[in-house]
Amino acid sequence: MTPRQRVIAISVPAGVAALALAVWLIVALTGSSGPAPPSASPRSAALLSPFTGEPVPALGPVLAVKIDNIKQARPPTGLRSADIVYVLPVEGGLSRLMAVFSSRFPPVIGPVRSAREDDLELLAQFGRPAFAYSGATPHLLPFLHRASIVDLYAGTASGYFRDPRRVAPHNLYARSAALLAQAAFYVGNNTGVMNMAAAVGIATYALFGTTPAFDHSRHIIPIVSPPDPAAGDDGMARITPEAVLAALAPGVGAAPR
């Protein structure tokens, strides 16, 4: 586990909270403003990862990979580059890992293993992440294919390979560049391009919610509400980087659950 991969839980005892409240009341009643807050440092003004709090050059897409966690699969590859690592219990008292990448992407990740039903609930906090997994039960696979994810199932996506130095099924690996190349999306308001992209399952983000979606509407997500000419609102002022980011990654800015 690296310093970037951390989970911090803060608990404030009731006595400490009461003392803090009393101090605040004394300051408020006496009019004392206390020392001036320190000026913002260059670090605080930098773009920070919503997952680690570390400075990043850009907010990358979210790639989640299900990774093996038994003795025969260790050591894992690429895990030190993950922003978040979940340890998830599975049947038989074993566990699997869910590695979430956004700030850095290692060349190779693995060993990749199969998905479980509760993965979908965990992934929902990231909006529409790319999810790489080796397979699932026949009952679960259709739900994964219809889920709000970029479906990187090893049975249909490219970028996976077997390492002959390890025994199957603990030898399936993925090249992150190939996975990310398949996690494309379109942002715009060109109806023709939107519907061509949506027809082949590419996530399509419409600037406004009034663009015809034909029979591919489940792949098309509006970024802002339609314009209101009667109110003098052409909608363009609401197409901001923040609005686009909120549509592409609703979980950004919120604490991981």
Order of alpha helices (4+ residues) and beta strands (2+ residues): alpha-alpha-beta-beta-beta-beta-alpha-beta-alpha-beta-beta-beta-alpha-beta-alpha-beta-beta-alpha
